[in-house]
């Protein structure tokens, strides 16, 4: 009887602990650790081309994470997840964070390589990988094994923030809009020209009719004058 009472007490204690953790500290349960697997920057933006870029990662409302190993553009840097600055950040399973990669500039505002909504659902099961790519800026790969265990993670696909593709889509859309505008303009001009030509032809036809009517009127008036003078009888 005492053993059963002890077992029930332990179950109750565990239940209370988990209830406190879930109710009072939800971040401890839903926090998902994210590490940086690799990073490549495609260019630097500092005015001093001889100096090494200072690249860092930051999420809104959090401290920045300096990436001291990233010093040259065009080089793919791989990481083990055990560096002193790792893990890179942690995510909430229910809410995204506004994060980005930046290059620090001493003189002016830091350059933004990319800013995006970083979500746990971005990671694809079963390995929990996520790739961020922006044309002419950077290529980064993140790792979050716990994110792959979230509901629906197996159907999630990496959402590459490829502004190059976005730019291509924007260019295609702009090209289509320009084509439509040109087509409409040509149609309007064609209709206008046709209307002007038809109006001019009608005006010419009406003018000829008026001239013919005037000529016939003059001819009739001439016959009337001849009749009055008796020229027709003399002839």
VEXMARPA-123421 format. One record per residue (C-alpha): residue in one letter; x, y, z; residue number from 1. Coordinates in Angstrom, 1 decimal, padded with zeros to 4 digits. Example, Ala and Ser with C-alpha at 12.3 -4.5 7.8 and 13.67 -1.06 7.14 Angstrom:
// VEXMARPA-123421
<atom><resn>A</resn><px>012.3</px><py>-004.5</py><pz>007.8</pz><resi>1</resi></atom>
<atom><resn>S</resn><px>013.7</px><py>-001.1</py><pz>007.1</pz><resi>2</resi></atom>
This chain:
// VEXMARPA-123421
<atom><resn>X</resn><px>000.0</px><py>000.0</py><pz>000.0</pz><resi>1</resi></atom>
<atom><resn>X</resn><px>002.8</px><py>002.3</py><pz>000.8</pz><resi>2</resi></atom>
<atom><resn>X</resn><px>004.6</px><py>001.5</py><pz>-002.5</pz><resi>3</resi></atom>
<atom><resn>X</resn><px>001.5</px><py>002.4</py><pz>-004.4</pz><resi>4</resi></atom>
<atom><resn>X</resn><px>001.2</px><py>005.6</py><pz>-002.5</pz><resi>5</resi></atom>
<atom><resn>X</resn><px>004.8</px><py>006.4</py><pz>-003.2</pz><resi>6</resi></atom>
<atom><resn>X</resn><px>004.4</px><py>005.7</py><pz>-006.9</pz><resi>7</resi></atom>
<atom><resn>X</resn><px>001.3</px><py>008.0</py><pz>-007.0</pz><resi>8</resi></atom>
<atom><resn>X</resn><px>003.3</px><py>010.7</py><pz>-005.3</pz><resi>9</resi></atom>
<atom><resn>X</resn><px>006.1</px><py>010.5</py><pz>-007.8</pz><resi>10</resi></atom>
<atom><resn>X</resn><px>003.6</px><py>010.6</py><pz>-010.7</pz><resi>11</resi></atom>
<atom><resn>X</resn><px>002.0</px><py>013.6</py><pz>-009.2</pz><resi>12</resi></atom>
<atom><resn>X</resn><px>005.3</px><py>015.3</py><pz>-008.6</pz><resi>13</resi></atom>
<atom><resn>X</resn><px>006.4</px><py>014.7</py><pz>-012.2</pz><resi>14</resi></atom>
<atom><resn>X</resn><px>003.1</px><py>016.0</py><pz>-013.4</pz><resi>15</resi></atom>
<atom><resn>X</resn><px>003.4</px><py>019.2</py><pz>-011.4</pz><resi>16</resi></atom>
<atom><resn>X</resn><px>007.0</px><py>019.7</py><pz>-012.7</pz><resi>17</resi></atom>
<atom><resn>X</resn><px>006.0</px><py>019.3</py><pz>-016.3</pz><resi>18</resi></atom>
<atom><resn>X</resn><px>002.9</px><py>021.6</py><pz>-015.8</pz><resi>19</resi></atom>
<atom><resn>X</resn><px>005.1</px><py>024.3</py><pz>-014.3</pz><resi>20</resi></atom>
<atom><resn>X</resn><px>007.6</px><py>024.0</py><pz>-017.2</pz><resi>21</resi></atom>
<atom><resn>X</resn><px>004.9</px><py>024.1</py><pz>-019.8</pz><resi>22</resi></atom>
<atom><resn>X</resn><px>002.9</px><py>026.8</py><pz>-018.1</pz><resi>23</resi></atom>
<atom><resn>X</resn><px>005.6</px><py>029.1</py><pz>-016.8</pz><resi>24</resi></atom>
<atom><resn>X</resn><px>008.6</px><py>028.5</py><pz>-019.0</pz><resi>25</resi></atom>
<atom><resn>X</resn><px>007.3</px><py>027.5</py><pz>-022.5</pz><resi>26</resi></atom>
<atom><resn>X</resn><px>010.5</px><py>028.6</py><pz>-024.1</pz><resi>27</resi></atom>
<atom><resn>X</resn><px>012.4</px><py>025.8</py><pz>-022.4</pz><resi>28</resi></atom>
<atom><resn>X</resn><px>010.2</px><py>023.2</py><pz>-024.0</pz><resi>29</resi></atom>
<atom><resn>X</resn><px>009.7</px><py>024.8</py><pz>-027.5</pz><resi>30</resi></atom>
<atom><resn>X</resn><px>013.2</px><py>026.2</py><pz>-027.9</pz><resi>31</resi></atom>
<atom><resn>X</resn><px>014.9</px><py>024.5</py><pz>-030.9</pz><resi>32</resi></atom>
<atom><resn>X</resn><px>018.7</px><py>024.9</py><pz>-031.3</pz><resi>33</resi></atom>
<atom><resn>X</resn><px>020.0</px><py>026.0</py><pz>-034.7</pz><resi>34</resi></atom>
<atom><resn>X</resn><px>023.6</px><py>025.8</py><pz>-035.8</pz><resi>35</resi></atom>
<atom><resn>X</resn><px>025.3</px><py>027.1</py><pz>-038.9</pz><resi>36</resi></atom>
<atom><resn>X</resn><px>026.7</px><py>024.4</py><pz>-041.2</pz><resi>37</resi></atom>
<atom><resn>X</resn><px>028.2</px><py>026.5</py><pz>-043.9</pz><resi>38</resi></atom>
<atom><resn>X</resn><px>028.3</px><py>030.1</py><pz>-045.2</pz><resi>39</resi></atom>
<atom><resn>X</resn><px>029.6</px><py>031.7</py><pz>-048.4</pz><resi>40</resi></atom>
<atom><resn>X</resn><px>029.5</px><py>035.4</py><pz>-049.1</pz><resi>41</resi></atom>
<atom><resn>X</resn><px>029.7</px><py>036.4</py><pz>-052.7</pz><resi>42</resi></atom>
<atom><resn>X</resn><px>031.0</px><py>040.0</py><pz>-052.2</pz><resi>43</resi></atom>
<atom><resn>X</resn><px>032.0</px><py>042.6</py><pz>-049.7</pz><resi>44</resi></atom>
<atom><resn>X</resn><px>030.5</px><py>046.0</py><pz>-049.3</pz><resi>45</resi></atom>
<atom><resn>X</resn><px>033.2</px><py>047.9</py><pz>-047.3</pz><resi>46</resi></atom>
<atom><resn>X</resn><px>034.7</px><py>050.9</py><pz>-049.0</pz><resi>47</resi></atom>
<atom><resn>X</resn><px>038.2</px><py>049.6</py><pz>-048.1</pz><resi>48</resi></atom>
<atom><resn>X</resn><px>038.7</px><py>046.6</py><pz>-050.4</pz><resi>49</resi></atom>
<atom><resn>X</resn><px>041.9</px><py>045.7</py><pz>-048.7</pz><resi>50</resi></atom>
<atom><resn>X</resn><px>040.4</px><py>045.1</py><pz>-045.3</pz><resi>51</resi></atom>
<atom><resn>X</resn><px>038.7</px><py>041.9</py><pz>-044.2</pz><resi>52</resi></atom>
<atom><resn>X</resn><px>034.9</px><py>042.0</py><pz>-043.9</pz><resi>53</resi></atom>
<atom><resn>X</resn><px>033.3</px><py>041.8</py><pz>-040.5</pz><resi>54</resi></atom>
<atom><resn>X</resn><px>030.3</px><py>039.5</py><pz>-041.0</pz><resi>55</resi></atom>
<atom><resn>X</resn><px>027.8</px><py>038.8</py><pz>-038.3</pz><resi>56</resi></atom>
<atom><resn>X</resn><px>024.4</px><py>037.2</py><pz>-037.7</pz><resi>57</resi></atom>
<atom><resn>X</resn><px>021.6</px><py>038.7</py><pz>-035.6</pz><resi>58</resi></atom>
<atom><resn>X</resn><px>017.9</px><py>038.3</py><pz>-034.8</pz><resi>59</resi></atom>
<atom><resn>X</resn><px>015.7</px><py>041.1</py><pz>-033.8</pz><resi>60</resi></atom>
<atom><resn>X</resn><px>015.9</px><py>041.8</py><pz>-030.1</pz><resi>61</resi></atom>
<atom><resn>X</resn><px>018.9</px><py>039.5</py><pz>-029.6</pz><resi>62</resi></atom>
<atom><resn>X</resn><px>022.6</px><py>039.8</py><pz>-029.4</pz><resi>63</resi></atom>
<atom><resn>X</resn><px>024.7</px><py>039.7</py><pz>-032.5</pz><resi>64</resi></atom>
<atom><resn>X</resn><px>026.9</px><py>036.7</py><pz>-033.3</pz><resi>65</resi></atom>
<atom><resn>X</resn><px>030.2</px><py>037.6</py><pz>-034.9</pz><resi>66</resi></atom>
<atom><resn>X</resn><px>031.5</px><py>035.1</py><pz>-037.6</pz><resi>67</resi></atom>
<atom><resn>X</resn><px>035.3</px><py>035.6</py><pz>-037.3</pz><resi>68</resi></atom>
<atom><resn>X</resn><px>036.2</px><py>032.8</py><pz>-039.8</pz><resi>69</resi></atom>
<atom><resn>X</resn><px>034.3</px><py>034.4</py><pz>-042.7</pz><resi>70</resi></atom>
<atom><resn>X</resn><px>036.9</px><py>036.8</py><pz>-044.1</pz><resi>71</resi></atom>
<atom><resn>X</resn><px>036.9</px><py>036.3</py><pz>-047.9</pz><resi>72</resi></atom>
<atom><resn>X</resn><px>034.1</px><py>036.4</py><pz>-050.5</pz><resi>73</resi></atom>
<atom><resn>X</resn><px>033.8</px><py>033.4</py><pz>-052.8</pz><resi>74</resi></atom>
<atom><resn>X</resn><px>034.9</px><py>030.9</py><pz>-050.2</pz><resi>75</resi></atom>
<atom><resn>X</resn><px>032.6</px><py>028.3</py><pz>-048.8</pz><resi>76</resi></atom>
<atom><resn>X</resn><px>033.2</px><py>028.1</py><pz>-045.0</pz><resi>77</resi></atom>
<atom><resn>X</resn><px>032.1</px><py>024.9</py><pz>-043.3</pz><resi>78</resi></atom>
<atom><resn>X</resn><px>031.4</px><py>024.6</py><pz>-039.6</pz><resi>79</resi></atom>
<atom><resn>X</resn><px>031.1</px><py>021.7</py><pz>-037.1</pz><resi>80</resi></atom>
<atom><resn>X</resn><px>028.5</px><py>023.2</py><pz>-034.8</pz><resi>81</resi></atom>
<atom><resn>X</resn><px>031.1</px><py>023.2</py><pz>-032.0</pz><resi>82</resi></atom>
<atom><resn>X</resn><px>032.6</px><py>026.6</py><pz>-032.6</pz><resi>83</resi></atom>
<atom><resn>X</resn><px>032.7</px><py>029.1</py><pz>-029.6</pz><resi>84</resi></atom>
<atom><resn>X</resn><px>029.9</px><py>031.2</py><pz>-031.1</pz><resi>85</resi></atom>
<atom><resn>X</resn><px>027.7</px><py>028.2</py><pz>-031.8</pz><resi>86</resi></atom>
<atom><resn>X</resn><px>024.8</px><py>027.5</py><pz>-031.5</pz><resi>87</resi></atom>
<atom><resn>X</resn><px>023.8</px><py>030.3</py><pz>-033.9</pz><resi>88</resi></atom>
<atom><resn>X</resn><px>020.3</px><py>030.9</py><pz>-032.4</pz><resi>89</resi></atom>
<atom><resn>X</resn><px>017.3</px><py>029.0</py><pz>-031.2</pz><resi>90</resi></atom>
<atom><resn>X</resn><px>013.8</px><py>029.0</py><pz>-032.6</pz><resi>91</resi></atom>
<atom><resn>X</resn><px>010.3</px><py>028.7</py><pz>-031.2</pz><resi>92</resi></atom>
<atom><resn>X</resn><px>008.3</px><py>025.9</py><pz>-032.7</pz><resi>93</resi></atom>
<atom><resn>X</resn><px>005.2</px><py>028.2</py><pz>-033.0</pz><resi>94</resi></atom>
<atom><resn>X</resn><px>006.7</px><py>031.6</py><pz>-033.9</pz><resi>95</resi></atom>
<atom><resn>X</resn><px>009.2</px><py>032.9</py><pz>-036.5</pz><resi>96</resi></atom>
<atom><resn>X</resn><px>012.0</px><py>035.4</py><pz>-035.8</pz><resi>97</resi></atom>
<atom><resn>X</resn><px>013.3</px><py>038.2</py><pz>-037.9</pz><resi>98</resi></atom>
<atom><resn>X</resn><px>016.9</px><py>037.4</py><pz>-038.5</pz><resi>99</resi></atom>
<atom><resn>X</resn><px>019.7</px><py>038.4</py><pz>-041.0</pz><resi>100</resi></atom>
<atom><resn>X</resn><px>023.3</px><py>038.3</py><pz>-042.0</pz><resi>101</resi></atom>
<atom><resn>X</resn><px>025.2</px><py>041.7</py><pz>-042.0</pz><resi>102</resi></atom>
<atom><resn>X</resn><px>028.5</px><py>043.2</py><pz>-042.8</pz><resi>103</resi></atom>
<atom><resn>X</resn><px>029.7</px><py>045.7</py><pz>-040.2</pz><resi>104</resi></atom>
<atom><resn>X</resn><px>030.7</px><py>049.1</py><pz>-041.6</pz><resi>105</resi></atom>
<atom><resn>X</resn><px>032.6</px><py>051.5</py><pz>-039.4</pz><resi>106</resi></atom>
<atom><resn>X</resn><px>031.7</px><py>054.7</py><pz>-041.3</pz><resi>107</resi></atom>
<atom><resn>X</resn><px>028.1</px><py>054.0</py><pz>-042.5</pz><resi>108</resi></atom>
<atom><resn>X</resn><px>025.2</px><py>051.7</py><pz>-041.6</pz><resi>109</resi></atom>
<atom><resn>X</resn><px>026.0</px><py>048.0</py><pz>-041.8</pz><resi>110</resi></atom>
<atom><resn>X</resn><px>025.2</px><py>046.4</py><pz>-045.1</pz><resi>111</resi></atom>
<atom><resn>X</resn><px>022.4</px><py>043.8</py><pz>-045.1</pz><resi>112</resi></atom>
<atom><resn>X</resn><px>023.2</px><py>040.6</py><pz>-046.9</pz><resi>113</resi></atom>
<atom><resn>X</resn><px>019.8</px><py>039.2</py><pz>-046.2</pz><resi>114</resi></atom>
<atom><resn>X</resn><px>016.9</px><py>039.6</py><pz>-043.7</pz><resi>115</resi></atom>
<atom><resn>X</resn><px>014.1</px><py>037.1</py><pz>-043.5</pz><resi>116</resi></atom>
<atom><resn>X</resn><px>011.6</px><py>035.4</py><pz>-041.3</pz><resi>117</resi></atom>
<atom><resn>X</resn><px>013.4</px><py>032.5</py><pz>-039.7</pz><resi>118</resi></atom>
<atom><resn>X</resn><px>011.0</px><py>029.7</py><pz>-038.9</pz><resi>119</resi></atom>
<atom><resn>X</resn><px>011.4</px><py>026.2</py><pz>-037.4</pz><resi>120</resi></atom>
<atom><resn>X</resn><px>009.1</px><py>024.9</py><pz>-040.2</pz><resi>121</resi></atom>
<atom><resn>X</resn><px>011.7</px><py>025.9</py><pz>-042.8</pz><resi>122</resi></atom>
<atom><resn>X</resn><px>013.8</px><py>022.8</py><pz>-041.9</pz><resi>123</resi></atom>
<atom><resn>X</resn><px>013.2</px><py>019.7</py><pz>-043.8</pz><resi>124</resi></atom>
<atom><resn>X</resn><px>012.9</px><py>016.2</py><pz>-042.3</pz><resi>125</resi></atom>
<atom><resn>X</resn><px>014.5</px><py>013.9</py><pz>-041.6</pz><resi>126</resi></atom>
<atom><resn>X</resn><px>017.9</px><py>015.6</py><pz>-041.2</pz><resi>127</resi></atom>
<atom><resn>X</resn><px>016.6</px><py>019.1</py><pz>-040.4</pz><resi>128</resi></atom>
<atom><resn>X</resn><px>018.5</px><py>021.1</py><pz>-043.0</pz><resi>129</resi></atom>
<atom><resn>X</resn><px>017.6</px><py>024.5</py><pz>-044.3</pz><resi>130</resi></atom>
<atom><resn>X</resn><px>019.3</px><py>026.5</py><pz>-047.1</pz><resi>131</resi></atom>
<atom><resn>X</resn><px>019.2</px><py>030.2</py><pz>-047.5</pz><resi>132</resi></atom>
<atom><resn>X</resn><px>020.4</px><py>031.6</py><pz>-050.9</pz><resi>133</resi></atom>
<atom><resn>X</resn><px>020.4</px><py>035.1</py><pz>-052.2</pz><resi>134</resi></atom>
<atom><resn>X</resn><px>022.0</px><py>035.8</py><pz>-055.6</pz><resi>135</resi></atom>
<atom><resn>X</resn><px>025.1</px><py>038.0</py><pz>-055.5</pz><resi>136</resi></atom>
<atom><resn>X</resn><px>025.0</px><py>038.1</py><pz>-051.7</pz><resi>137</resi></atom>
<atom><resn>X</resn><px>025.3</px><py>034.8</py><pz>-049.8</pz><resi>138</resi></atom>
<atom><resn>X</resn><px>024.6</px><py>031.1</py><pz>-049.5</pz><resi>139</resi></atom>
<atom><resn>X</resn><px>024.0</px><py>029.6</py><pz>-046.0</pz><resi>140</resi></atom>
<atom><resn>X</resn><px>023.0</px><py>026.2</py><pz>-044.7</pz><resi>141</resi></atom>
<atom><resn>X</resn><px>021.5</px><py>025.7</py><pz>-041.2</pz><resi>142</resi></atom>
<atom><resn>X</resn><px>021.0</px><py>022.6</py><pz>-039.1</pz><resi>143</resi></atom>
<atom><resn>X</resn><px>018.3</px><py>021.9</py><pz>-036.6</pz><resi>144</resi></atom>
<atom><resn>X</resn><px>017.6</px><py>018.2</py><pz>-035.8</pz><resi>145</resi></atom>
<atom><resn>X</resn><px>014.8</px><py>019.0</py><pz>-033.4</pz><resi>146</resi></atom>
<atom><resn>X</resn><px>013.0</px><py>021.1</py><pz>-036.0</pz><resi>147</resi></atom>
<atom><resn>X</resn><px>012.6</px><py>018.0</py><pz>-038.1</pz><resi>148</resi></atom>
<atom><resn>X</resn><px>010.5</px><py>016.4</py><pz>-035.4</pz><resi>149</resi></atom>
<atom><resn>X</resn><px>007.8</px><py>019.1</py><pz>-035.6</pz><resi>150</resi></atom>
<atom><resn>X</resn><px>004.4</px><py>018.1</py><pz>-037.0</pz><resi>151</resi></atom>
<atom><resn>X</resn><px>004.3</px><py>018.5</py><pz>-040.7</pz><resi>152</resi></atom>
<atom><resn>X</resn><px>008.1</px><py>018.8</py><pz>-041.0</pz><resi>153</resi></atom>
<atom><resn>X</resn><px>008.3</px><py>015.8</py><pz>-043.3</pz><resi>154</resi></atom>
<atom><resn>X</resn><px>006.3</px><py>017.7</py><pz>-045.9</pz><resi>155</resi></atom>
<atom><resn>X</resn><px>008.2</px><py>020.9</py><pz>-045.4</pz><resi>156</resi></atom>
<atom><resn>X</resn><px>010.5</px><py>022.0</py><pz>-048.2</pz><resi>157</resi></atom>
<atom><resn>X</resn><px>013.5</px><py>024.4</py><pz>-047.8</pz><resi>158</resi></atom>
<atom><resn>X</resn><px>012.3</px><py>027.9</py><pz>-048.5</pz><resi>159</resi></atom>
<atom><resn>X</resn><px>015.4</px><py>029.3</py><pz>-050.2</pz><resi>160</resi></atom>
<atom><resn>X</resn><px>015.1</px><py>033.1</py><pz>-050.1</pz><resi>161</resi></atom>
<atom><resn>X</resn><px>016.6</px><py>033.4</py><pz>-053.6</pz><resi>162</resi></atom>
<atom><resn>X</resn><px>016.2</px><py>037.1</py><pz>-054.6</pz><resi>163</resi></atom>
<atom><resn>X</resn><px>017.7</px><py>036.2</py><pz>-057.9</pz><resi>164</resi></atom>
<atom><resn>X</resn><px>014.6</px><py>034.1</py><pz>-058.7</pz><resi>165</resi></atom>
<atom><resn>X</resn><px>012.4</px><py>036.8</py><pz>-057.3</pz><resi>166</resi></atom>
<atom><resn>X</resn><px>014.2</px><py>039.3</py><pz>-059.4</pz><resi>167</resi></atom>
<atom><resn>X</resn><px>013.7</px><py>037.0</py><pz>-062.4</pz><resi>168</resi></atom>
<atom><resn>X</resn><px>010.1</px><py>036.7</py><pz>-061.6</pz><resi>169</resi></atom>
<atom><resn>X</resn><px>009.8</px><py>040.5</py><pz>-061.1</pz><resi>170</resi></atom>
<atom><resn>X</resn><px>011.6</px><py>041.0</py><pz>-064.4</pz><resi>171</resi></atom>
<atom><resn>X</resn><px>009.3</px><py>038.6</py><pz>-066.2</pz><resi>172</resi></atom>
<atom><resn>X</resn><px>006.3</px><py>040.4</py><pz>-064.6</pz><resi>173</resi></atom>
<atom><resn>X</resn><px>007.7</px><py>043.8</py><pz>-065.5</pz><resi>174</resi></atom>
<atom><resn>X</resn><px>008.4</px><py>042.6</py><pz>-069.1</pz><resi>175</resi></atom>
<atom><resn>X</resn><px>004.9</px><py>041.3</py><pz>-069.4</pz><resi>176</resi></atom>
<atom><resn>X</resn><px>003.4</px><py>044.6</py><pz>-068.1</pz><resi>177</resi></atom>
<atom><resn>X</resn><px>005.6</px><py>046.6</py><pz>-070.5</pz><resi>178</resi></atom>
<atom><resn>X</resn><px>004.5</px><py>044.3</py><pz>-073.4</pz><resi>179</resi></atom>
<atom><resn>X</resn><px>000.8</px><py>044.8</py><pz>-072.5</pz><resi>180</resi></atom>
<atom><resn>X</resn><px>001.3</px><py>048.5</py><pz>-072.2</pz><resi>181</resi></atom>
<atom><resn>X</resn><px>003.0</px><py>048.7</py><pz>-075.6</pz><resi>182</resi></atom>
<atom><resn>X</resn><px>000.3</px><py>046.5</py><pz>-077.1</pz><resi>183</resi></atom>
<atom><resn>X</resn><px>-002.5</px><py>048.6</py><pz>-075.8</pz><resi>184</resi></atom>
<atom><resn>X</resn><px>-000.7</px><py>051.8</py><pz>-076.9</pz><resi>185</resi></atom>
<atom><resn>X</resn><px>-000.3</px><py>050.4</py><pz>-080.4</pz><resi>186</resi></atom>
<atom><resn>X</resn><px>-003.9</px><py>049.4</py><pz>-080.5</pz><resi>187</resi></atom>
<atom><resn>X</resn><px>-005.0</px><py>052.8</py><pz>-079.4</pz><resi>188</resi></atom>
<atom><resn>X</resn><px>-002.7</px><py>054.5</py><pz>-082.0</pz><resi>189</resi></atom>
<atom><resn>X</resn><px>-004.0</px><py>052.2</py><pz>-084.7</pz><resi>190</resi></atom>
<atom><resn>X</resn><px>-007.6</px><py>052.9</py><pz>-083.9</pz><resi>191</resi></atom>
<atom><resn>X</resn><px>-006.9</px><py>056.6</py><pz>-083.7</pz><resi>192</resi></atom>
<atom><resn>X</resn><px>-005.1</px><py>056.6</py><pz>-087.1</pz><resi>193</resi></atom>
<atom><resn>X</resn><px>-007.9</px><py>054.6</py><pz>-088.7</pz><resi>194</resi></atom>
<atom><resn>X</resn><px>-010.5</px><py>057.0</py><pz>-087.2</pz><resi>195</resi></atom>
<atom><resn>X</resn><px>-008.5</px><py>060.0</py><pz>-088.5</pz><resi>196</resi></atom>
<atom><resn>X</resn><px>-008.2</px><py>058.5</py><pz>-092.0</pz><resi>197</resi></atom>
<atom><resn>X</resn><px>-011.9</px><py>057.7</py><pz>-092.2</pz><resi>198</resi></atom>
<atom><resn>X</resn><px>-012.8</px><py>061.2</py><pz>-090.9</pz><resi>199</resi></atom>
<atom><resn>X</resn><px>-010.4</px><py>062.7</py><pz>-093.5</pz><resi>200</resi></atom>
<atom><resn>X</resn><px>-012.0</px><py>060.7</py><pz>-096.3</pz><resi>201</resi></atom>
<atom><resn>X</resn><px>-015.5</px><py>061.6</py><pz>-095.2</pz><resi>202</resi></atom>
<atom><resn>X</resn><px>-014.4</px><py>065.3</py><pz>-095.1</pz><resi>203</resi></atom>
<atom><resn>X</resn><px>-013.0</px><py>065.0</py><pz>-098.7</pz><resi>204</resi></atom>
<atom><resn>X</resn><px>-016.1</px><py>063.2</py><pz>-099.9</pz><resi>205</resi></atom>
<atom><resn>X</resn><px>-018.3</px><py>065.9</py><pz>-098.4</pz><resi>206</resi></atom>
<atom><resn>X</resn><px>-016.1</px><py>068.6</py><pz>-099.8</pz><resi>207</resi></atom>
<atom><resn>X</resn><px>-016.4</px><py>067.0</py><pz>-103.3</pz><resi>208</resi></atom>
<atom><resn>X</resn><px>-020.1</px><py>066.8</py><pz>-103.0</pz><resi>209</resi></atom>
<atom><resn>X</resn><px>-020.3</px><py>070.4</py><pz>-101.9</pz><resi>210</resi></atom>
<atom><resn>X</resn><px>-018.1</px><py>071.5</py><pz>-104.9</pz><resi>211</resi></atom>
<atom><resn>X</resn><px>-020.2</px><py>069.4</py><pz>-107.3</pz><resi>212</resi></atom>
<atom><resn>X</resn><px>-023.4</px><py>070.9</py><pz>-105.9</pz><resi>213</resi></atom>
<atom><resn>X</resn><px>-021.9</px><py>074.4</py><pz>-106.2</pz><resi>214</resi></atom>
<atom><resn>X</resn><px>-020.8</px><py>073.7</py><pz>-109.8</pz><resi>215</resi></atom>
<atom><resn>X</resn><px>-024.3</px><py>072.4</py><pz>-110.7</pz><resi>216</resi></atom>
<atom><resn>X</resn><px>-025.8</px><py>075.4</py><pz>-109.1</pz><resi>217</resi></atom>
<atom><resn>X</resn><px>-023.5</px><py>077.7</py><pz>-111.1</pz><resi>218</resi></atom>
<atom><resn>X</resn><px>-024.3</px><py>075.8</py><pz>-114.3</pz><resi>219</resi></atom>
<atom><resn>X</resn><px>-028.1</px><py>076.1</py><pz>-113.6</pz><resi>220</resi></atom>
<atom><resn>X</resn><px>-027.7</px><py>079.8</py><pz>-112.9</pz><resi>221</resi></atom>
<atom><resn>X</resn><px>-025.8</px><py>080.2</py><pz>-116.2</pz><resi>222</resi></atom>
<atom><resn>X</resn><px>-028.7</px><py>078.5</py><pz>-118.1</pz><resi>223</resi></atom>
<atom><resn>X</resn><px>-031.2</px><py>080.8</py><pz>-116.4</pz><resi>224</resi></atom>
<atom><resn>X</resn><px>-029.1</px><py>083.8</py><pz>-117.4</pz><resi>225</resi></atom>
<atom><resn>X</resn><px>-029.0</px><py>082.6</py><pz>-121.0</pz><resi>226</resi></atom>
<atom><resn>X</resn><px>-032.7</px><py>082.1</py><pz>-121.0</pz><resi>227</resi></atom>
<atom><resn>X</resn><px>-033.3</px><py>085.6</py><pz>-119.7</pz><resi>228</resi></atom>
<atom><resn>X</resn><px>-031.0</px><py>087.1</py><pz>-122.4</pz><resi>229</resi></atom>
<atom><resn>X</resn><px>-032.5</px><py>084.9</py><pz>-125.1</pz><resi>230</resi></atom>
<atom><resn>X</resn><px>-029.2</px><py>083.6</py><pz>-126.1</pz><resi>231</resi></atom>
<atom><resn>X</resn><px>-030.5</px><py>080.1</py><pz>-126.4</pz><resi>232</resi></atom>
<atom><resn>X</resn><px>-033.1</px><py>081.2</py><pz>-129.1</pz><resi>233</resi></atom>
<atom><resn>X</resn><px>-030.5</px><py>083.2</py><pz>-131.1</pz><resi>234</resi></atom>
<atom><resn>X</resn><px>-028.3</px><py>080.2</py><pz>-131.2</pz><resi>235</resi></atom>
